[in-house]
Amino acid sequence: MTDEFDALPPDADEETRERLARHILPQMIVLNGKHPAPPRTVEHAATGQQAATAAVINAVLDLYNPAQLDVLTRIWKQLG
């Protein structure tokens, strides 16, 4: 993403979080367009998609601090 995101302190203020989310959003839109999520089907659930999703969520929670998670949440809400 950006060096600023990587260096974002856990107690970053609201304005900084919102500005950073707006800055990163266009990059995420491009990435989402190049790598769309696969369609959800019964077969995906049967092959472990839920376990994979849980693993990714746990990794994200381990990697990022609360302010970074807030920025990611803002971005994903816009991609929604």
Secondary structure as UniProt FT lines:
FT   HELIX           3..6
FT   TURN            10..11
FT   HELIX           14..34
FT   HELIX           42..46
FT   TURN            47..48
FT   HELIX           49..63
FT   HELIX           66..79
//
